[in-house]
Amino acid sequence: MKIRIKGNSLRLRLTQSEVEEFASNGRVSDSIHFGENQLIYTLQSEDRGDVVASFNGEFITVAIPRKEGEQWASTEQVGISEEQTLKNNESLSILVEKDFQCLIPRNEDESDLFQNPKA
């Protein structure tokens, strides 16, 4: 699972096997290690009505409504997006999407990525 953070936007991109894991378990996680510390990021489905992200200093969790997650994982739907309202009239843009193969060949293993619809 790839994570991209830029300003007040958070994007998760999942491979085919990660989407399958999410569909089976309702949850998928990955992490990055910084020596003795690590950042763990998780996508999980919950019985809720909106998409929300939270951060507790060690874990980033993106929670999506269970039915919306099931539909996304089992169809051709590419992504789920939401604007989360924060304090001080700010918002966090959240995007969860399937990761596609690039149109221009790169020196990376893309065998677990979704076929690009523009290919």
N, CA, C and O atoms as CSV, one atom per row, in Angstrom:
chain,resi,resn,atom,element,x,y,z
A,1,MET,N,N,0.859,-1.162,0.000
A,1,MET,CA,C,0.000,0.000,0.000
A,1,MET,C,C,0.907,1.226,0.000
A,1,MET,O,O,1.844,1.339,0.790
A,2,LYS,N,N,0.596,2.122,-0.899
A,2,LYS,CA,C,1.344,3.369,-0.976
A,2,LYS,C,C,0.585,4.444,-0.222
A,2,LYS,O,O,-0.645,4.482,-0.235
A,3,ILE,N,N,1.332,5.314,0.433
A,3,ILE,CA,C,0.729,6.447,1.110
A,3,ILE,C,C,1.349,7.713,0.547
A,3,ILE,O,O,2.559,7.790,0.336
A,4,ARG,N,N,0.511,8.692,0.311
A,4,ARG,CA,C,0.998,9.985,-0.162
A,4,ARG,C,C,0.345,11.057,0.702
A,4,ARG,O,O,-0.876,11.117,0.843
A,5,ILE,N,N,1.189,11.888,1.267
A,5,ILE,CA,C,0.720,12.976,2.111
A,5,ILE,C,C,1.272,14.260,1.517
A,5,ILE,O,O,2.479,14.395,1.315
A,6,LYS,N,N,0.386,15.194,1.241
A,6,LYS,CA,C,0.809,16.489,0.725
A,6,LYS,C,C,-0.147,17.539,1.260
A,6,LYS,O,O,-1.345,17.507,0.979
A,7,GLY,N,N,0.395,18.468,2.033
A,7,GLY,CA,C,-0.473,19.466,2.632
A,7,GLY,C,C,-1.563,18.777,3.433
A,7,GLY,O,O,-1.281,17.878,4.224
A,8,ASN,N,N,-2.783,19.186,3.235
A,8,ASN,CA,C,-3.907,18.564,3.923
A,8,ASN,C,C,-4.603,17.548,3.028
A,8,ASN,O,O,-5.830,17.528,2.924
A,9,SER,N,N,-3.801,16.706,2.383
A,9,SER,CA,C,-4.381,15.616,1.604
A,9,SER,C,C,-3.657,14.319,1.931
A,9,SER,O,O,-2.446,14.294,2.147
A,10,LEU,N,N,-4.427,13.257,1.961
A,10,LEU,CA,C,-3.919,11.931,2.280
A,10,LEU,C,C,-4.468,10.973,1.239
A,10,LEU,O,O,-5.678,10.906,1.020
A,11,ARG,N,N,-3.569,10.228,0.594
A,11,ARG,CA,C,-4.004,9.282,-0.433
A,11,ARG,C,C,-3.384,7.922,-0.163
A,11,ARG,O,O,-2.184,7.813,0.089
A,12,LEU,N,N,-4.212,6.887,-0.218
A,12,LEU,CA,C,-3.757,5.505,-0.119
A,12,LEU,C,C,-4.027,4.826,-1.448
A,12,LEU,O,O,-5.122,4.943,-1.999
A,13,ARG,N,N,-3.027,4.113,-1.967
A,13,ARG,CA,C,-3.188,3.338,-3.200
A,13,ARG,C,C,-2.913,1.881,-2.879
A,13,ARG,O,O,-1.887,1.544,-2.289
A,14,LEU,N,N,-3.846,1.017,-3.277
A,14,LEU,CA,C,-3.741,-0.391,-2.932
A,14,LEU,C,C,-3.562,-1.260,-4.169
A,14,LEU,O,O,-4.157,-1.006,-5.216
A,15,THR,N,N,-2.732,-2.292,-4.030
A,15,THR,CA,C,-2.526,-3.280,-5.085
A,15,THR,C,C,-3.707,-4.249,-5.102
A,15,THR,O,O,-4.585,-4.187,-4.242
A,16,GLN,N,N,-3.718,-5.137,-6.084
A,16,GLN,CA,C,-4.788,-6.131,-6.174
A,16,GLN,C,C,-4.846,-7.011,-4.922
A,16,GLN,O,O,-5.926,-7.240,-4.376
A,17,SER,N,N,-3.696,-7.503,-4.468
A,17,SER,CA,C,-3.703,-8.385,-3.290
A,17,SER,C,C,-4.104,-7.634,-2.026
A,17,SER,O,O,-4.712,-8.218,-1.129
A,18,GLU,N,N,-3.774,-6.353,-1.943
A,18,GLU,CA,C,-4.191,-5.570,-0.777
A,18,GLU,C,C,-5.698,-5.323,-0.792
A,18,GLU,O,O,-6.338,-5.343,0.259
A,19,VAL,N,N,-6.264,-5.093,-1.967
A,19,VAL,CA,C,-7.713,-4.940,-2.076
A,19,VAL,C,C,-8.393,-6.257,-1.704
A,19,VAL,O,O,-9.427,-6.249,-1.037
A,20,GLU,N,N,-7.825,-7.388,-2.128
A,20,GLU,CA,C,-8.376,-8.691,-1.760
A,20,GLU,C,C,-8.308,-8.913,-0.246
A,20,GLU,O,O,-9.256,-9.422,0.354
A,21,GLU,N,N,-7.182,-8.528,0.369
A,21,GLU,CA,C,-7.052,-8.651,1.824
A,21,GLU,C,C,-8.085,-7.771,2.539
A,21,GLU,O,O,-8.705,-8.193,3.515
A,22,PHE,N,N,-8.256,-6.558,2.043
A,22,PHE,CA,C,-9.253,-5.657,2.609
A,22,PHE,C,C,-10.654,-6.270,2.476
A,22,PHE,O,O,-11.440,-6.238,3.423
A,23,ALA,N,N,-10.957,-6.821,1.312
A,23,ALA,CA,C,-12.275,-7.434,1.088
A,23,ALA,C,C,-12.497,-8.611,2.035
A,23,ALA,O,O,-13.609,-8.802,2.527
A,24,SER,N,N,-11.470,-9.394,2.293
A,24,SER,CA,C,-11.597,-10.580,3.154
A,24,SER,C,C,-11.634,-10.238,4.636
A,24,SER,O,O,-12.413,-10.815,5.395
A,25,ASN,N,N,-10.780,-9.289,5.049
A,25,ASN,CA,C,-10.597,-9.013,6.474
A,25,ASN,C,C,-11.181,-7.686,6.950
A,25,ASN,O,O,-11.274,-7.438,8.152
A,26,GLY,N,N,-11.573,-6.838,6.005
A,26,GLY,CA,C,-12.066,-5.525,6.394
A,26,GLY,C,C,-10.963,-4.597,6.860
A,26,GLY,O,O,-11.227,-3.565,7.478
A,27,ARG,N,N,-9.711,-4.970,6.559
A,27,ARG,CA,C,-8.577,-4.200,7.066
A,27,ARG,C,C,-7.308,-4.588,6.312
A,27,ARG,O,O,-7.107,-5.753,5.969
A,28,VAL,N,N,-6.469,-3.608,6.061
A,28,VAL,CA,C,-5.149,-3.858,5.495
A,28,VAL,C,C,-4.213,-2.780,6.043
A,28,VAL,O,O,-4.601,-1.618,6.166
A,29,SER,N,N,-2.978,-3.169,6.370
A,29,SER,CA,C,-2.017,-2.247,6.963
A,29,SER,C,C,-0.664,-2.375,6.288
A,29,SER,O,O,-0.353,-3.387,5.661
A,30,ASP,N,N,0.124,-1.334,6.428
A,30,ASP,CA,C,1.516,-1.328,6.000
A,30,ASP,C,C,2.265,-0.413,6.956
A,30,ASP,O,O,1.653,0.252,7.792
A,31,SER,N,N,3.581,-0.379,6.836
A,31,SER,CA,C,4.349,0.464,7.749
A,31,SER,C,C,5.662,0.882,7.105
A,31,SER,O,O,6.128,0.287,6.134
A,32,ILE,N,N,6.234,1.919,7.678
A,32,ILE,CA,C,7.558,2.375,7.302
A,32,ILE,C,C,8.367,2.513,8.589
A,32,ILE,O,O,7.889,3.061,9.582
A,33,HIS,N,N,9.595,2.007,8.553
A,33,HIS,CA,C,10.443,2.001,9.745
A,33,HIS,C,C,11.468,3.124,9.664
A,33,HIS,O,O,12.068,3.375,8.618
A,34,PHE,N,N,11.648,3.781,10.785
A,34,PHE,CA,C,12.634,4.844,10.927
A,34,PHE,C,C,13.565,4.463,12.074
A,34,PHE,O,O,13.538,5.088,13.135
A,35,GLY,N,N,14.377,3.455,11.864
A,35,GLY,CA,C,15.233,2.990,12.957
A,35,GLY,C,C,14.387,2.364,14.045
A,35,GLY,O,O,13.774,1.318,13.835
A,36,GLU,N,N,14.351,3.002,15.216
A,36,GLU,CA,C,13.605,2.446,16.341
A,36,GLU,C,C,12.130,2.815,16.319
A,36,GLU,O,O,11.352,2.275,17.105
A,37,ASN,N,N,11.731,3.718,15.442
A,37,ASN,CA,C,10.334,4.131,15.347
A,37,ASN,C,C,9.739,3.652,14.031
A,37,ASN,O,O,10.461,3.333,13.085
A,38,GLN,N,N,8.419,3.607,13.986
A,38,GLN,CA,C,7.743,3.253,12.750
A,38,GLN,C,C,6.420,3.996,12.658
A,38,GLN,O,O,5.837,4.398,13.664
A,39,LEU,N,N,5.970,4.164,11.437
A,39,LEU,CA,C,4.668,4.735,11.163
A,39,LEU,C,C,3.842,3.627,10.535
A,39,LEU,O,O,4.230,3.059,9.514
A,40,ILE,N,N,2.719,3.322,11.135
A,40,ILE,CA,C,1.831,2.276,10.637
A,40,ILE,C,C,0.597,2.954,10.057
A,40,ILE,O,O,-0.001,3.824,10.690
A,41,TYR,N,N,0.224,2.547,8.845
A,41,TYR,CA,C,-0.969,3.116,8.238
A,41,TYR,C,C,-1.906,1.984,7.837
A,41,TYR,O,O,-1.494,0.951,7.309
A,42,THR,N,N,-3.195,2.227,8.115
A,42,THR,CA,C,-4.211,1.191,7.995
A,42,THR,C,C,-5.445,1.725,7.286
A,42,THR,O,O,-5.866,2.861,7.507
A,43,LEU,N,N,-6.011,0.896,6.438
A,43,LEU,CA,C,-7.335,1.136,5.870
A,43,LEU,C,C,-8.247,0.087,6.475
A,43,LEU,O,O,-7.948,-1.106,6.426
A,44,GLN,N,N,-9.361,0.529,7.048
A,44,GLN,CA,C,-10.289,-0.437,7.630
A,44,GLN,C,C,-11.725,-0.016,7.375
A,44,GLN,O,O,-12.034,1.166,7.223
A,45,SER,N,N,-12.598,-1.022,7.334
A,45,SER,CA,C,-14.023,-0.738,7.170
A,45,SER,C,C,-14.675,-0.761,8.540
A,45,SER,O,O,-14.307,-1.544,9.415
A,46,GLU,N,N,-15.652,0.116,8.702
A,46,GLU,CA,C,-16.362,0.223,9.973
A,46,GLU,C,C,-17.836,0.493,9.694
A,46,GLU,O,O,-18.208,0.930,8.605
A,47,ASP,N,N,-18.650,0.229,10.678
A,47,ASP,CA,C,-20.067,0.574,10.590
A,47,ASP,C,C,-20.203,2.059,10.891
A,47,ASP,O,O,-20.419,2.461,12.034
A,48,ARG,N,N,-20.074,2.858,9.851
A,48,ARG,CA,C,-20.125,4.311,9.985
A,48,ARG,C,C,-20.692,4.902,8.707
A,48,ARG,O,O,-20.896,4.175,7.735
A,49,GLY,N,N,-20.949,6.181,8.683
A,49,GLY,CA,C,-21.557,6.802,7.519
A,49,GLY,C,C,-20.629,7.665,6.690
A,49,GLY,O,O,-21.020,8.145,5.626
A,50,ASP,N,N,-19.404,7.872,7.155
A,50,ASP,CA,C,-18.493,8.739,6.418
A,50,ASP,C,C,-17.070,8.194,6.465
A,50,ASP,O,O,-16.763,7.280,7.230
A,51,VAL,N,N,-16.215,8.769,5.639
A,51,VAL,CA,C,-14.800,8.404,5.606
A,51,VAL,C,C,-14.077,9.341,6.564
A,51,VAL,O,O,-14.272,10.555,6.505
A,52,VAL,N,N,-13.249,8.795,7.442
A,52,VAL,CA,C,-12.477,9.623,8.369
A,52,VAL,C,C,-11.054,9.089,8.482
A,52,VAL,O,O,-10.800,7.893,8.341
A,53,ALA,N,N,-10.150,10.003,8.739
A,53,ALA,CA,C,-8.761,9.642,8.985
A,53,ALA,C,C,-8.382,10.150,10.368
A,53,ALA,O,O,-8.852,11.199,10.808
A,54,SER,N,N,-7.533,9.397,11.041
A,54,SER,CA,C,-7.046,9.812,12.353
A,54,SER,C,C,-5.555,9.491,12.462
A,54,SER,O,O,-5.032,8.626,11.759
A,55,PHE,N,N,-4.894,10.207,13.355
A,55,PHE,CA,C,-3.459,10.020,13.587
A,55,PHE,C,C,-3.207,10.179,15.071
A,55,PHE,O,O,-3.610,11.178,15.666
A,56,ASN,N,N,-2.541,9.202,15.680
A,56,ASN,CA,C,-2.277,9.279,17.113
A,56,ASN,C,C,-0.789,9.400,17.437
A,56,ASN,O,O,-0.380,9.130,18.566
A,57,GLY,N,N,0.018,9.800,16.466
A,57,GLY,CA,C,1.449,9.925,16.696
A,57,GLY,C,C,2.242,8.726,16.217
A,57,GLY,O,O,3.456,8.816,16.035
A,58,GLU,N,N,1.576,7.614,16.011
A,58,GLU,CA,C,2.221,6.389,15.560
A,58,GLU,C,C,1.431,5.677,14.469
A,58,GLU,O,O,2.008,4.996,13.622
A,59,PHE,N,N,0.112,5.835,14.492
A,59,PHE,CA,C,-0.773,5.149,13.561
A,59,PHE,C,C,-1.605,6.159,12.777
A,59,PHE,O,O,-2.174,7.086,13.354
A,60,ILE,N,N,-1.674,5.973,11.460
A,60,ILE,CA,C,-2.647,6.671,10.635
A,60,ILE,C,C,-3.707,5.636,10.289
A,60,ILE,O,O,-3.399,4.569,9.758
A,61,THR,N,N,-4.945,5.958,10.591
A,61,THR,CA,C,-6.042,5.051,10.282
A,61,THR,C,C,-7.041,5.775,9.399
A,61,THR,O,O,-7.498,6.870,9.728
A,62,VAL,N,N,-7.377,5.154,8.275
A,62,VAL,CA,C,-8.446,5.650,7.414
A,62,VAL,C,C,-9.574,4.639,7.536
A,62,VAL,O,O,-9.418,3.462,7.211
A,63,ALA,N,N,-10.709,5.124,8.011
A,63,ALA,CA,C,-11.883,4.261,8.183
A,63,ALA,C,C,-12.928,4.640,7.146
A,63,ALA,O,O,-13.256,5.814,6.977
A,64,ILE,N,N,-13.446,3.631,6.454
A,64,ILE,CA,C,-14.473,3.869,5.450
A,64,ILE,C,C,-15.717,3.056,5.795
A,64,ILE,O,O,-15.619,2.006,6.430
A,65,PRO,N,N,-16.882,3.539,5.381
A,65,PRO,CA,C,-18.115,2.790,5.662
A,65,PRO,C,C,-18.050,1.376,5.069
A,65,PRO,O,O,-17.602,1.181,3.939
A,66,ARG,N,N,-18.497,0.420,5.840
A,66,ARG,CA,C,-18.407,-0.993,5.440
A,66,ARG,C,C,-19.019,-1.254,4.061
A,66,ARG,O,O,-18.378,-1.871,3.211
A,67,LYS,N,N,-20.254,-0.790,3.831
A,67,LYS,CA,C,-20.908,-1.044,2.543
A,67,LYS,C,C,-20.166,-0.380,1.392
A,67,LYS,O,O,-20.031,-0.966,0.317
A,68,GLU,N,N,-19.688,0.828,1.609
A,68,GLU,CA,C,-18.948,1.525,0.560
A,68,GLU,C,C,-17.636,0.806,0.252
A,68,GLU,O,O,-17.235,0.714,-0.908
A,69,GLY,N,N,-16.969,0.297,1.285
A,69,GLY,CA,C,-15.731,-0.459,1.098
A,69,GLY,C,C,-15.959,-1.763,0.364
A,69,GLY,O,O,-15.159,-2.149,-0.488
A,70,GLU,N,N,-17.051,-2.448,0.689
A,70,GLU,CA,C,-17.371,-3.709,0.007
A,70,GLU,C,C,-17.640,-3.468,-1.470
A,70,GLU,O,O,-17.181,-4.227,-2.323
A,71,GLN,N,N,-18.382,-2.414,-1.769
A,71,GLN,CA,C,-18.676,-2.093,-3.168
A,71,GLN,C,C,-17.401,-1.739,-3.920
A,71,GLN,O,O,-17.182,-2.221,-5.031
A,72,TRP,N,N,-16.571,-0.913,-3.334
A,72,TRP,CA,C,-15.310,-0.505,-3.975
A,72,TRP,C,C,-14.424,-1.718,-4.262
A,72,TRP,O,O,-13.867,-1.839,-5.353
A,73,ALA,N,N,-14.296,-2.612,-3.283
A,73,ALA,CA,C,-13.399,-3.761,-3.428
A,73,ALA,C,C,-13.901,-4.783,-4.437
A,73,ALA,O,O,-13.101,-5.522,-5.012
A,74,SER,N,N,-15.202,-4.841,-4.664
A,74,SER,CA,C,-15.761,-5.899,-5.511
A,74,SER,C,C,-16.212,-5.425,-6.889
A,74,SER,O,O,-16.791,-6.204,-7.646
A,75,THR,N,N,-15.958,-4.169,-7.224
A,75,THR,CA,C,-16.391,-3.637,-8.517
A,75,THR,C,C,-15.223,-2.938,-9.216
A,75,THR,O,O,-14.092,-2.943,-8.731
A,76,GLU,N,N,-15.524,-2.349,-10.348
A,76,GLU,CA,C,-14.526,-1.592,-11.107
A,76,GLU,C,C,-14.331,-0.181,-10.563
A,76,GLU,O,O,-13.527,0.580,-11.102
A,77,GLN,N,N,-15.048,0.177,-9.511
A,77,GLN,CA,C,-14.905,1.504,-8.906
A,77,GLN,C,C,-13.450,1.738,-8.538
A,77,GLN,O,O,-12.834,0.904,-7.874
A,78,VAL,N,N,-12.901,2.861,-8.962
A,78,VAL,CA,C,-11.481,3.152,-8.761
A,78,VAL,C,C,-11.187,3.662,-7.362
A,78,VAL,O,O,-10.226,3.222,-6.732
A,79,GLY,N,N,-12.000,4.584,-6.869
A,79,GLY,CA,C,-11.639,5.203,-5.604
A,79,GLY,C,C,-12.811,5.645,-4.756
A,79,GLY,O,O,-13.969,5.639,-5.175
A,80,ILE,N,N,-12.457,6.027,-3.553
A,80,ILE,CA,C,-13.380,6.599,-2.586
A,80,ILE,C,C,-12.731,7.884,-2.097
A,80,ILE,O,O,-11.567,7.877,-1.695
A,81,SER,N,N,-13.471,8.987,-2.130
A,81,SER,CA,C,-12.892,10.246,-1.667
A,81,SER,C,C,-13.857,10.957,-0.733
A,81,SER,O,O,-15.072,10.769,-0.792
A,82,GLU,N,N,-13.281,11.770,0.120
A,82,GLU,CA,C,-14.080,12.509,1.103
A,82,GLU,C,C,-13.262,13.697,1.590
A,82,GLU,O,O,-12.032,13.658,1.616
A,83,GLU,N,N,-13.966,14.742,1.972
A,83,GLU,CA,C,-13.363,15.889,2.648
A,83,GLU,C,C,-13.763,15.796,4.110
A,83,GLU,O,O,-14.947,15.842,4.443
A,84,GLN,N,N,-12.776,15.666,4.976
A,84,GLN,CA,C,-13.037,15.587,6.412
A,84,GLN,C,C,-12.873,16.979,7.014
A,84,GLN,O,O,-11.825,17.607,6.864
A,85,THR,N,N,-13.891,17.450,7.680
A,85,THR,CA,C,-13.835,18.763,8.307
A,85,THR,C,C,-12.971,18.707,9.559
A,85,THR,O,O,-13.126,17.824,10.403
A,86,LEU,N,N,-12.059,19.666,9.661
A,86,LEU,CA,C,-11.176,19.766,10.815
A,86,LEU,C,C,-11.496,21.048,11.581
A,86,LEU,O,O,-12.374,21.816,11.188
A,87,LYS,N,N,-10.789,21.261,12.651
A,87,LYS,CA,C,-10.964,22.498,13.418
A,87,LYS,C,C,-10.453,23.684,12.600
A,87,LYS,O,O,-9.735,23.501,11.617
A,88,ASN,N,N,-10.821,24.890,13.005
A,88,ASN,CA,C,-10.347,26.141,12.397
A,88,ASN,C,C,-10.704,26.259,10.920
A,88,ASN,O,O,-9.934,26.822,10.142
A,89,ASN,N,N,-11.858,25.737,10.528
A,89,ASN,CA,C,-12.331,25.820,9.136
A,89,ASN,C,C,-11.374,25.176,8.138
A,89,ASN,O,O,-11.346,25.573,6.973
A,90,GLU,N,N,-10.603,24.205,8.565
A,90,GLU,CA,C,-9.726,23.465,7.663
A,90,GLU,C,C,-10.389,22.143,7.305
A,90,GLU,O,O,-11.353,21.717,7.941
A,91,SER,N,N,-9.851,21.508,6.275
A,91,SER,CA,C,-10.354,20.186,5.900
A,91,SER,C,C,-9.195,19.307,5.468
A,91,SER,O,O,-8.126,19.795,5.101
A,92,LEU,N,N,-9.425,18.016,5.519
A,92,LEU,CA,C,-8.468,17.015,5.085
A,92,LEU,C,C,-9.083,16.267,3.917
A,92,LEU,O,O,-10.161,15.685,4.047
A,93,SER,N,N,-8.414,16.278,2.790
A,93,SER,CA,C,-8.869,15.546,1.615
A,93,SER,C,C,-8.353,14.115,1.708
A,93,SER,O,O,-7.149,13.891,1.836
A,94,ILE,N,N,-9.260,13.154,1.643
A,94,ILE,CA,C,-8.900,11.736,1.769
A,94,ILE,C,C,-9.273,11.029,0.467
A,94,ILE,O,O,-10.388,11.180,-0.033
A,95,LEU,N,N,-8.334,10.261,-0.074
A,95,LEU,CA,C,-8.577,9.498,-1.289
A,95,LEU,C,C,-8.007,8.096,-1.105
A,95,LEU,O,O,-6.835,7.932,-0.767
A,96,VAL,N,N,-8.836,7.099,-1.327
A,96,VAL,CA,C,-8.428,5.691,-1.313
A,96,VAL,C,C,-8.681,5.176,-2.718
A,96,VAL,O,O,-9.792,5.298,-3.233
A,97,GLU,N,N,-7.656,4.597,-3.346
A,97,GLU,CA,C,-7.843,4.160,-4.726
A,97,GLU,C,C,-7.042,2.912,-5.046
A,97,GLU,O,O,-6.082,2.558,-4.362
A,98,LYS,N,N,-7.476,2.266,-6.105
A,98,LYS,CA,C,-6.757,1.111,-6.621
A,98,LYS,C,C,-5.542,1.609,-7.395
A,98,LYS,O,O,-5.623,2.611,-8.106
A,99,ASP,N,N,-4.418,0.912,-7.257
A,99,ASP,CA,C,-3.167,1.323,-7.885
A,99,ASP,C,C,-3.042,0.667,-9.260
A,99,ASP,O,O,-3.060,-0.558,-9.376
A,100,PHE,N,N,-2.915,1.494,-10.298
A,100,PHE,CA,C,-2.848,1.009,-11.677
A,100,PHE,C,C,-1.418,0.934,-12.192
A,100,PHE,O,O,-0.532,1.659,-11.738
A,101,GLN,N,N,-1.220,0.043,-13.148
A,101,GLN,CA,C,0.053,-0.028,-13.850
A,101,GLN,C,C,0.257,1.272,-14.625
A,101,GLN,O,O,-0.698,1.878,-15.111
A,102,CYS,N,N,1.513,1.684,-14.730
A,102,CYS,CA,C,1.826,2.913,-15.460
A,102,CYS,C,C,1.711,2.680,-16.961
A,102,CYS,O,O,1.896,1.562,-17.442
A,103,LEU,N,N,1.405,3.739,-17.689
A,103,LEU,CA,C,1.318,3.655,-19.144
A,103,LEU,C,C,2.704,3.668,-19.780
A,103,LEU,O,O,2.899,3.131,-20.870
A,104,ILE,N,N,3.652,4.275,-19.104
A,104,ILE,CA,C,5.032,4.311,-19.576
A,104,ILE,C,C,5.814,3.280,-18.766
A,104,ILE,O,O,5.831,3.355,-17.537
A,105,PRO,N,N,6.465,2.314,-19.430
A,105,PRO,CA,C,7.188,1.271,-18.699
A,105,PRO,C,C,8.238,1.853,-17.748
A,105,PRO,O,O,8.971,2.782,-18.089
A,106,ARG,N,N,8.283,1.272,-16.539
A,106,ARG,CA,C,9.270,1.672,-15.532
A,106,ARG,C,C,9.995,0.427,-15.055
A,106,ARG,O,O,9.578,-0.697,-15.337
A,107,ASN,N,N,11.044,0.632,-14.357
A,107,ASN,CA,C,11.840,-0.473,-13.827
A,107,ASN,C,C,11.301,-0.909,-12.467
A,107,ASN,O,O,12.057,-0.974,-11.498
A,108,GLU,N,N,10.014,-1.206,-12.384
A,108,GLU,CA,C,9.388,-1.640,-11.141
A,108,GLU,C,C,8.514,-2.859,-11.419
A,108,GLU,O,O,8.005,-3.041,-12.525
A,109,ASP,N,N,8.354,-3.679,-10.401
A,109,ASP,CA,C,7.453,-4.820,-10.515
A,109,ASP,C,C,6.018,-4.312,-10.361
A,109,ASP,O,O,5.620,-3.885,-9.277
A,110,GLU,N,N,5.260,-4.358,-11.428
A,110,GLU,CA,C,3.870,-3.900,-11.404
A,110,GLU,C,C,2.891,-5.057,-11.565
A,110,GLU,O,O,1.725,-4.851,-11.901
A,111,SER,N,N,3.372,-6.279,-11.323
A,111,SER,CA,C,2.554,-7.465,-11.563
A,111,SER,C,C,1.325,-7.540,-10.659
A,111,SER,O,O,0.346,-8.195,-11.017
A,112,ASP,N,N,1.351,-6.880,-9.490
A,112,ASP,CA,C,0.221,-6.927,-8.569
A,112,ASP,C,C,-0.666,-5.687,-8.683
A,112,ASP,O,O,-1.626,-5.535,-7.927
A,113,LEU,N,N,-0.346,-4.805,-9.624
A,113,LEU,CA,C,-1.150,-3.606,-9.811
A,113,LEU,C,C,-2.307,-3.904,-10.751
A,113,LEU,O,O,-2.260,-4.863,-11.522
A,114,PHE,N,N,-3.332,-3.090,-10.684
A,114,PHE,CA,C,-4.481,-3.234,-11.560
A,114,PHE,C,C,-4.110,-2.793,-12.972
A,114,PHE,O,O,-3.318,-1.868,-13.153
A,115,GLN,N,N,-4.689,-3.459,-13.970
A,115,GLN,CA,C,-4.427,-3.067,-15.338
A,115,GLN,C,C,-4.994,-1.661,-15.563
A,115,GLN,O,O,-6.128,-1.362,-15.189
A,116,ASN,N,N,-4.184,-0.820,-16.176
A,116,ASN,CA,C,-4.601,0.549,-16.430
A,116,ASN,C,C,-5.719,0.545,-17.468
A,116,ASN,O,O,-5.555,-0.036,-18.541
A,117,PRO,N,N,-6.844,1.176,-17.173
A,117,PRO,CA,C,-7.954,1.179,-18.129
A,117,PRO,C,C,-7.637,1.923,-19.428
A,117,PRO,O,O,-8.332,1.745,-20.428
A,118,LYS,N,N,-6.601,2.747,-19.417
A,118,LYS,CA,C,-6.211,3.475,-20.623
A,118,LYS,C,C,-5.194,2.716,-21.461
A,118,LYS,O,O,-4.771,3.191,-22.515
A,119,ALA,N,N,-4.798,1.521,-20.986
A,119,ALA,CA,C,-3.790,0.725,-21.708
A,119,ALA,C,C,-4.390,0.094,-22.958
A,119,ALA,O,O,-3.693,-0.609,-23.690
